[in-house]
Amino acid sequence: MFELDIVDMAILSVGIAMLPLLPDLLSNLLIAFLPDSWITSRVRSLSKKIRDVSTQVVTRVLVFVSIVGPILALYFQQEMIGFRGINPWTLEWCIHVSLCWLLFFIVQCLYCWTLFSDPGFVPIPPDGAEAPEEKTKFCKKCKVIKPPRAHHCSVCGRCVLRMDHHCPFTNCCVGLLNERFFCGWVLTVCAGAGYGSYLSWLPFHRCVLTGMLQGVDSLTPVDLERCTVMGKACFLFLPAFCVFAFLCILGGWHLLLVATNQTTIEFLRYRLGPLLGSGEKPSEDIPSFGSTSVLQNFRAVLFPKREAVD
């Protein structure tokens, strides 16, 4: 009988997510040892091709994990509740089950809204449209006039209004019209991972920390039986807490960007870049830091003006 090993799945997913870094690492090592060799340009070209292919594979894996992960959480929740000695259909059991299903429903809805909603693609003008003025920013790749704060996504092949980044977990752009769904999804998954860490901490503490470090004799007969039944599920605290910690950082980062009226691209290009001796100076279209209030910045993300796309 096939036994699902969630710990091995988590480790494998993290390993696959790191796959796109290997071609760049190989390219940089060869360039460091062969700075003037003819192979440098070929290695860079080959590295880019491998990175593009591996990124497409990794993105599909991450999308699959993002959809199946909450379903696995529902499956293992019953074992975690049972380990705590909570009897079915009691008030405490109903609260735990209702909370888990509520988080599952909200996470999947926000994920679908992020995935299938328009991020704010700049409309492509019809054939025969007038040529742009000289002072107007024009995208040569998708042949559109770029509004302020719009950027071209090389993966989607379109310019996106107030583009933040292209998310590998959803395989879509995060822009003006779907950033609210993305931030809500990240924060809700973070809450779910925190709840999962809370439920899985007791089995991990008793079965792993106490049972394995202090010996099986330190466990009560009831705990020993529960640990035997759970098996490797006792280790679920490790991937749950890793996801929780990662999403705390990611969620806090995006809340900071929203509060300061910035995007990831703008921060890296106009804020961090000059500090590292690279990057560009912000143009007049980029709002200065502190020019708008935090309430106005959150309102602009939660209630975007759709007429800006027309």
C-alpha positions as CSV (number, residue, x, y, z in Angstrom):
1,M,0.0,0.0,0.0
2,F,1.3,3.5,-0.9
3,E,2.1,5.6,2.1
4,L,2.2,9.4,1.6
5,D,5.3,10.9,3.1
6,I,4.7,14.6,3.6
7,V,8.1,15.3,4.9
8,D,9.9,13.8,1.9
9,M,7.4,15.8,-0.4
10,A,8.3,19.0,1.4
11,I,12.1,18.4,1.1
12,L,11.7,17.4,-2.6
13,S,9.6,20.6,-3.4
14,V,12.3,22.8,-1.8
15,G,15.0,21.0,-3.7
16,I,13.2,21.4,-7.1
17,A,12.6,25.1,-6.3
18,M,16.3,25.6,-6.0
19,L,16.9,23.9,-9.4
20,P,17.0,27.2,-11.5
21,L,20.0,28.4,-9.4
22,L,22.3,25.6,-10.6
23,P,22.8,26.8,-14.2
24,D,23.7,30.3,-13.0
25,L,26.1,28.9,-10.4
26,L,27.8,26.7,-13.1
27,S,28.0,29.7,-15.4
28,N,29.5,32.0,-12.8
29,L,32.1,29.4,-11.8
30,L,33.2,28.9,-15.4
31,I,33.3,32.6,-16.1
32,A,35.5,33.1,-12.9
33,F,38.0,30.5,-14.1
34,L,37.8,31.4,-17.8
35,P,37.3,35.1,-18.0
36,D,38.6,35.6,-21.5
37,S,37.7,32.3,-23.0
38,W,35.3,31.9,-26.0
39,I,33.2,29.5,-23.9
40,T,31.9,32.2,-21.7
41,S,29.3,33.5,-24.1
42,R,28.2,30.0,-24.9
43,V,27.9,29.0,-21.3
44,R,25.8,32.1,-20.6
45,S,23.5,31.3,-23.5
46,L,23.2,27.6,-22.4
47,S,22.6,28.7,-18.8
48,K,19.8,30.9,-19.8
49,K,18.1,28.2,-21.8
50,I,18.4,25.6,-19.0
51,R,17.2,28.2,-16.5
52,D,14.1,29.0,-18.6
53,V,13.2,25.3,-19.0
54,S,13.8,24.5,-15.4
55,T,11.8,27.5,-14.2
56,Q,8.8,26.4,-16.2
57,V,9.0,22.9,-14.6
58,V,9.5,24.4,-11.1
59,T,6.6,26.7,-11.6
60,R,4.2,23.9,-12.5
61,V,5.4,21.9,-9.4
62,L,4.9,25.0,-7.1
63,V,1.4,25.6,-8.5
64,F,0.6,21.9,-7.8
65,V,2.0,22.1,-4.3
66,S,0.1,25.3,-3.7
67,I,-3.2,23.6,-4.6
68,V,-2.6,20.2,-3.0
69,G,-0.9,21.6,0.2
70,P,-4.2,22.8,1.9
71,I,-5.9,19.5,0.9
72,L,-3.1,17.5,2.7
73,A,-3.5,19.8,5.7
74,L,-7.2,18.8,5.9
75,Y,-6.2,15.2,5.7
76,F,-3.6,15.3,8.5
77,Q,-5.7,17.6,10.8
78,Q,-7.7,14.7,12.1
79,E,-4.6,12.9,13.3
80,M,-3.3,16.0,15.0
81,I,-6.6,16.6,16.8
82,G,-6.8,13.0,17.8
83,F,-3.3,13.1,19.3
84,R,-4.5,15.8,21.7
85,G,-7.3,13.5,22.9
86,I,-10.1,15.6,21.5
87,N,-13.2,13.4,21.0
88,P,-15.2,13.8,17.8
89,W,-18.2,16.1,17.7
90,T,-17.4,17.8,20.9
91,L,-17.3,21.6,21.0
92,E,-13.5,21.8,20.8
93,W,-13.5,19.3,17.9
94,C,-16.1,21.3,16.0
95,I,-14.1,24.6,16.5
96,H,-10.9,23.0,15.1
97,V,-12.6,21.4,12.1
98,S,-14.6,24.6,11.3
99,L,-11.5,26.8,11.5
100,C,-9.5,24.4,9.3
101,W,-12.3,24.2,6.6
102,L,-12.8,28.0,6.8
103,L,-9.0,28.6,6.2
104,F,-9.1,26.1,3.4
105,F,-12.0,27.7,1.6
106,I,-10.5,31.3,1.9
107,V,-7.0,30.1,0.8
108,Q,-8.4,28.4,-2.3
109,C,-10.7,31.3,-3.3
110,L,-8.0,33.9,-3.0
111,Y,-5.6,31.6,-4.9
112,C,-8.1,31.2,-7.8
113,W,-8.8,35.0,-7.8
114,T,-5.0,35.7,-8.0
115,L,-4.5,33.1,-10.7
116,F,-7.4,33.8,-13.0
117,S,-8.0,37.6,-12.5
118,D,-6.5,40.2,-14.8
119,P,-3.3,41.6,-13.1
120,G,-3.7,44.8,-15.1
121,F,-2.5,44.1,-18.6
122,V,-2.0,47.2,-20.7
123,P,-4.4,46.9,-23.7
124,I,-2.8,46.3,-27.0
125,P,-3.8,49.0,-29.5
126,P,-5.5,47.9,-32.7
127,D,-3.7,47.9,-36.1
128,G,-3.3,51.4,-37.6
129,A,-3.2,53.2,-34.3
130,E,-1.4,56.5,-34.2
131,A,2.3,56.5,-33.3
132,P,3.2,57.5,-29.8
133,E,4.7,60.9,-29.0
134,E,8.4,61.3,-28.5
135,K,8.0,61.9,-24.7
136,T,5.8,58.9,-24.2
137,K,7.3,55.7,-23.0
138,F,6.8,52.9,-25.6
139,C,7.3,49.2,-25.1
140,K,9.1,47.8,-28.2
141,K,8.3,44.2,-27.2
142,C,4.5,44.2,-26.9
143,K,4.1,47.5,-29.0
144,V,2.1,49.5,-26.4
145,I,2.3,52.8,-24.7
146,K,3.6,52.2,-21.2
147,P,1.6,54.1,-18.5
148,P,3.4,55.3,-15.4
149,R,4.8,52.5,-13.2
150,A,4.0,49.8,-15.8
151,H,6.6,47.2,-16.6
152,H,7.0,44.5,-19.2
153,C,6.9,40.9,-18.0
154,S,9.1,38.6,-20.1
155,V,7.2,35.5,-19.0
156,C,3.7,36.8,-19.8
157,G,4.9,38.8,-22.8
158,R,2.7,41.8,-21.8
159,C,3.1,45.1,-19.9
160,V,1.4,45.1,-16.5
161,L,0.2,48.2,-14.6
162,R,2.0,48.7,-11.3
163,M,3.7,45.3,-11.8
164,D,5.2,43.9,-8.6
165,H,6.6,40.6,-9.8
166,H,5.8,37.4,-11.7
167,C,4.9,34.9,-9.0
168,P,6.2,31.3,-9.5
169,F,3.6,29.9,-7.0
170,T,0.7,31.1,-9.2
171,N,2.5,31.3,-12.6
172,C,1.0,34.8,-13.2
173,C,1.9,38.4,-12.8
174,V,1.0,40.3,-9.6
175,G,0.0,43.8,-10.6
176,L,-2.5,46.6,-10.0
177,L,-5.7,44.6,-10.2
178,N,-4.8,41.3,-8.4
179,E,-2.2,42.4,-5.8
180,R,-4.9,42.5,-3.1
181,F,-5.8,38.9,-3.8
182,F,-2.2,37.9,-3.7
183,C,-1.5,39.6,-0.4
184,G,-4.7,38.1,1.1
185,W,-3.6,34.7,-0.1
186,V,-0.1,35.0,1.4
187,L,-1.5,36.2,4.7
188,T,-4.2,33.5,4.9
189,V,-1.7,30.7,4.0
190,C,0.6,32.1,6.7
191,A,-2.3,32.0,9.2
192,G,-3.0,28.4,8.1
193,A,0.6,27.4,8.4
194,G,0.8,29.0,11.9
195,Y,-2.3,27.0,12.9
196,G,-0.8,23.8,11.5
197,S,2.4,24.5,13.4
198,Y,0.4,24.8,16.6
199,L,-1.4,21.5,16.0
200,S,1.7,19.6,15.0
201,W,3.9,20.9,17.8
202,L,2.6,18.6,20.5
203,P,3.2,15.3,18.5
204,F,6.6,16.6,17.5
205,H,7.5,17.6,21.0
206,R,6.4,14.3,22.6
207,C,7.3,11.8,19.9
208,V,10.5,13.3,18.6
209,L,12.0,15.6,21.2
210,T,11.0,13.6,24.2
211,G,10.7,10.1,22.8
212,M,13.8,10.1,20.6
213,L,16.1,12.3,22.7
214,Q,15.1,11.1,26.2
215,G,14.2,7.6,25.3
216,V,10.9,5.7,24.8
217,D,10.7,5.0,28.5
218,S,10.0,8.7,29.1
219,L,6.7,8.4,27.3
220,T,3.4,7.3,28.8
221,P,1.7,4.2,27.4
222,V,-1.0,6.4,25.8
223,D,1.6,8.7,24.1
224,L,3.7,5.7,22.9
225,E,0.6,4.2,21.2
226,R,-0.3,7.6,19.6
227,C,3.3,8.1,18.4
228,T,3.3,4.6,16.9
229,V,0.1,5.2,15.0
230,M,1.2,8.6,13.7
231,G,4.6,7.4,12.4
232,K,6.4,10.0,10.2
233,A,3.5,12.4,10.6
234,C,5.1,13.4,13.9
235,F,7.6,15.4,11.8
236,L,4.9,17.5,10.2
237,F,5.8,20.4,12.5
238,L,9.1,21.0,10.6
239,P,7.7,21.7,7.1
240,A,4.7,23.5,8.7
241,F,6.9,25.8,10.7
242,C,9.3,26.4,7.8
243,V,6.3,27.5,5.6
244,F,5.0,29.7,8.4
245,A,8.4,31.4,8.9
246,F,8.8,31.9,5.1
247,L,5.3,33.4,4.7
248,C,5.8,35.7,7.7
249,I,8.7,37.2,6.0
250,L,7.0,37.3,2.6
251,G,3.8,38.7,4.0
252,G,5.5,41.3,6.1
253,W,7.6,42.3,3.1
254,H,4.5,42.9,0.9
255,L,2.7,44.7,3.7
256,L,5.7,47.1,4.0
257,L,5.7,47.6,0.2
258,V,1.9,48.4,0.2
259,A,2.2,50.7,3.2
260,T,5.0,52.7,1.5
261,N,3.4,52.7,-2.0
262,Q,6.2,50.7,-3.6
263,T,6.5,47.5,-5.7
264,T,9.2,44.9,-5.5
265,I,10.6,46.0,-8.9
266,E,10.7,49.7,-7.9
267,F,12.4,48.9,-4.6
268,L,15.1,46.7,-6.2
269,R,15.7,49.2,-9.1
270,Y,15.3,52.6,-7.4
271,R,15.9,52.0,-3.7
272,L,18.3,49.1,-3.3
273,G,20.1,49.4,-6.6
274,P,21.7,52.8,-5.9
275,L,22.9,51.6,-2.5
276,L,24.8,48.7,-4.2
277,G,26.3,51.0,-6.9
278,S,23.8,49.9,-9.6
279,G,20.2,50.6,-10.5
280,E,18.6,53.7,-11.8
281,K,17.3,57.0,-10.4
282,P,13.5,57.1,-9.9
283,S,11.7,58.9,-12.7
284,E,9.0,61.5,-12.1
285,D,6.3,58.9,-12.4
286,I,7.6,57.1,-9.3
287,P,6.0,58.6,-6.1
288,S,8.5,59.8,-3.5
289,F,8.8,58.0,-0.2
290,G,6.2,59.3,2.3
291,S,4.3,61.4,-0.3
292,T,1.0,59.6,0.5
293,S,-0.4,58.3,3.8
294,V,-0.4,54.6,4.7
295,L,-4.2,54.6,4.6
296,Q,-4.2,56.0,1.1
297,N,-1.7,53.4,0.0
298,F,-3.7,50.4,1.4
299,R,-6.9,51.9,-0.2
300,A,-5.2,52.1,-3.6
301,V,-4.3,48.4,-3.4
302,L,-7.6,47.2,-1.9
303,F,-9.8,49.3,-4.3
304,P,-7.8,49.8,-7.5
305,K,-9.1,52.1,-10.2
306,R,-10.0,49.8,-13.1
307,E,-10.5,52.7,-15.4
308,A,-6.7,53.1,-15.4
309,V,-6.5,50.0,-17.6
310,D,-9.0,51.2,-20.2
